[in-house]
Amino acid sequence: MSFPFELNGAEPGAVQLARVLGGYGHFTAMQVRDGRVRGLELHLTRLVTSTRLLFGSELDVSLVRGYVRKLVAGQGALSVRVLISSQSSTDDAVMTPEILVRTGPPHEHVADPIRLKSVRYQRDLPEVKHTGTFGLIHHSRQAVLAGYDDAVFVDHSGHLSEASIWNLGFLEGDTVVWPEAAVLPGITSLLLKERLQQQGAVAQVTRPVHPRELPGFDAVFLTNSETVGRPVASVDGVALRNDPAAAQLLAEAYESVPWDEI
């Protein structure tokens, strides 16, 4: 099965595609089902905010929605990535954004426990989901070569921040703890925070978390656009607890998030 992609609403040539994929930009990734996505406004806000920050320009979200709607029509389940780049010179104060929409096979929740290796690393502009992914891919690869499944990052102050492509969270009794660090605010983590607050089932706090605290948590978990509450089995070979209540709590909260029509 082939999955379509378009640049500014049309099929790009090879040169155009190479320029866009290899350049300066940012993106958002989502799971689309029957033309709907969870957290659509959060995805659009991410794109608008990052376009202002990186390009000094405004993004027409109606164009974004139209381009995505066109490619997902009648497709059922898909993964969709919206990449914002520019052919303007980086010397320009204002750069004109271009919109690449890529579709791919859908991804379902992964529940297998994951083994992580900690590494001292912090991404440039961690608040932006940008295309500068060399560092995180490199550290992820090095972790795998060392016998782990992936990497988790420790910031310059010695506190846990995020994993290579995931946000990080912890369950401590009846409280969900989120790390206080410079991280990418993932859409799934934002939706979870919102729903958990609305439901009032557990308390939530944001505070610095040091690696030495990990064995004391009832569960350590990861979230991203494909995963809700993937359990962390160990960090640096130290086995961690995995209270199934954490997975159930997060799954129920996420499943209660409504789907938005694109």
C-alpha positions in Angstrom: 0.0 0.0 0.0 1.4 3.4 -0.9 0.9 6.4 1.3 0.5 9.9 -0.3 2.4 13.0 0.6 2.1 16.6 -0.7 4.0 19.9 -0.4 1.7 22.9 -0.3 -1.1 20.8 -1.6 0.7 19.3 -4.6 3.0 16.4 -5.3 6.6 17.6 -4.9 9.4 16.9 -7.2 12.5 15.0 -6.0 14.6 18.2 -5.6 11.8 20.0 -3.7 11.3 17.0 -1.4 15.0 16.6 -0.7 15.3 20.3 0.1 12.3 20.2 2.5 13.3 17.0 4.3 16.9 18.1 4.8 16.3 21.6 5.9 15.4 23.9 8.8 12.0 23.2 10.1 9.6 21.8 12.7 6.7 19.3 12.7 3.9 17.5 14.5 3.0 13.9 14.3 -0.5 12.4 14.9 -2.5 9.3 14.6 -5.6 9.8 12.4 -8.6 7.6 12.4 -11.4 8.1 9.9 -10.4 11.8 9.4 -10.2 12.5 13.1 -7.4 13.1 15.6 -7.2 13.6 19.3 -5.9 17.0 20.4 -6.2 18.8 17.0 -6.1 22.3 18.5 -2.9 21.4 20.4 -1.3 20.2 17.2 -2.2 23.3 15.4 -1.1 25.6 18.2 2.3 23.8 18.2 2.7 24.4 14.5 1.7 28.1 14.8 3.9 28.8 17.8 7.0 27.1 16.3 6.5 28.8 13.0 6.6 32.2 14.7 9.6 31.2 16.7 11.7 29.7 13.9 10.5 31.7 10.9 9.1 35.0 12.3 6.0 34.4 10.3 2.4 33.3 10.6 1.0 29.9 9.6 -2.4 29.6 8.0 -3.9 26.8 9.9 -6.9 26.6 7.5 -4.4 25.6 4.8 -2.8 23.0 7.1 -6.2 21.5 7.9 -7.2 21.5 4.2 -4.0 19.8 3.1 -4.3 17.1 5.8 -8.0 16.6 5.2 -7.4 16.0 1.5 -4.8 13.3 2.1 -6.6 11.4 4.8 -10.0 11.4 3.1 -11.3 7.8 2.9 -8.1 6.4 4.2 -9.3 5.0 7.6 -6.3 4.7 9.9 -3.1 6.6 9.2 -0.1 8.2 10.8 0.3 11.8 9.6 3.2 14.1 9.9 2.9 17.8 9.1 6.4 19.4 8.5 6.8 23.1 8.2 9.9 24.3 6.4 10.9 27.3 4.2 12.8 27.9 1.0 13.6 31.5 2.1 17.1 32.3 3.1 17.8 31.9 6.8 19.2 35.5 6.7 15.7 36.8 6.1 14.0 38.2 9.2 10.7 36.7 8.0 10.7 33.3 6.2 7.7 32.0 4.2 6.5 28.7 5.6 5.9 25.7 3.4 3.7 22.8 4.4 4.6 19.2 3.8 2.0 16.6 4.8 3.3 13.0 4.9 1.1 9.9 5.6 2.1 6.5 6.7 0.8 3.3 8.2 -1.0 3.7 11.6 0.8 2.9 14.8 -0.9 1.3 17.8 -0.1 1.6 21.5 3.0 -0.3 22.5 2.8 -1.8 26.0 6.0 -3.8 26.3 8.2 -2.6 29.1 11.3 -0.8 27.9 14.9 -0.8 29.2 16.6 2.6 29.2 20.1 3.9 29.4 20.6 7.4 31.0 22.8 9.9 29.1 23.6 13.5 29.9 22.0 15.4 27.0 19.6 18.2 26.2 18.2 19.1 22.8 18.5 22.5 21.3 15.3 24.4 21.7 13.7 21.5 23.6 10.3 23.2 23.5 10.2 22.8 19.7 9.5 19.6 17.8 12.1 20.5 15.2 14.0 18.5 12.6 17.3 18.7 14.4 17.2 15.1 15.6 20.9 14.1 15.2 21.7 14.1 18.9 18.7 12.1 20.1 19.1 9.5 17.3 22.8 9.2 18.1 22.2 8.6 21.8 19.4 6.2 21.1 21.6 4.2 18.8 24.4 4.2 21.3 22.0 2.9 24.0 20.9 0.1 21.7 24.5 -0.9 20.9 25.1 -1.0 24.6 22.3 -3.5 25.1 19.4 -1.3 26.1 16.2 -0.4 24.2 16.7 3.3 24.1 18.0 6.4 25.9 16.6 8.6 28.6 18.1 12.1 29.1 19.5 13.8 32.1 19.8 17.6 31.9 22.7 19.9 32.8 21.4 20.1 36.4 21.5 16.3 36.8 17.7 15.8 36.6 15.7 13.5 34.4 14.0 15.3 31.5 12.7 13.2 28.6 13.5 10.1 26.5 14.6 10.1 22.9 11.1 10.3 21.4 9.0 10.3 24.5 7.9 12.3 27.5 8.6 10.9 30.9 6.3 10.5 33.9 6.1 8.7 37.2 3.5 7.3 39.6 4.1 8.0 43.3 1.3 6.6 45.4 -1.9 8.4 44.2 0.1 11.2 42.5 1.4 11.5 39.0 4.8 13.3 38.9 6.0 15.1 35.8 9.7 16.1 35.6 10.4 19.8 35.9 12.9 20.3 33.1 13.2 21.8 29.7 11.3 19.3 27.5 9.1 19.1 24.5 5.5 19.4 25.7 4.2 16.3 23.9 0.6 16.3 22.7 -0.2 13.1 24.5 1.3 14.2 27.8 -0.7 17.5 27.5 -3.9 15.6 26.9 -3.2 13.3 29.8 -2.5 16.2 32.2 -5.8 17.9 31.1 -7.9 14.8 31.5 -6.4 13.7 34.8 -7.1 17.2 36.2 -10.7 17.1 34.9 -11.4 13.7 36.3 -9.7 14.4 39.6 -8.8 10.8 40.1 -5.2 11.6 41.1 -3.1 14.5 42.0 -0.4 15.8 39.7 2.8 17.6 40.5 5.7 18.9 38.4 9.1 18.8 40.2 12.7 18.0 39.6 13.4 14.2 39.5 16.9 12.8 40.1 17.8 9.4 38.7 18.5 8.1 42.2 14.7 8.5 43.0 13.6 6.1 40.3 13.4 2.9 42.5 11.1 4.7 44.8 8.3 5.2 42.3 5.5 2.8 41.9 5.8 3.1 38.1 7.8 5.0 35.5 6.3 5.5 32.1 6.7 7.0 28.6 4.2 8.8 26.4 4.2 10.0 22.8 1.8 10.1 19.8 2.0 6.4 19.5 2.2 5.3 23.1 0.2 6.0 26.3 2.0 5.0 29.4 4.6 2.6 28.2 6.2 1.1 31.3 9.9 1.5 32.0 11.3 -1.7 33.2 14.8 -0.4 34.1 17.2 2.5 33.8 20.9 1.7 33.7 20.2 -1.9 34.6 18.3 -1.0 37.8 14.9 -2.7 37.9 12.0 -0.5 38.5 8.5 -1.2 39.8 5.6 -1.4 37.3 2.3 -0.9 39.1 -0.4 -1.9 36.5 -2.6 0.8 38.0 -0.5 3.4 36.2 -1.1 1.9 32.8 -4.9 1.6 33.5 -5.1 5.1 34.9 -3.4 6.6 31.8 -5.2 4.5 29.3 -8.6 5.4 30.8 -7.8 9.1 30.8 -6.5 9.1 27.2 -9.5 7.0 25.9 -11.8 9.6 27.4 -10.3 12.3 25.1 -12.7 13.1 22.3 -11.7 12.8 18.6 -11.6 16.1 16.6 -12.7 16.3 13.0 -9.8 17.6 10.8 
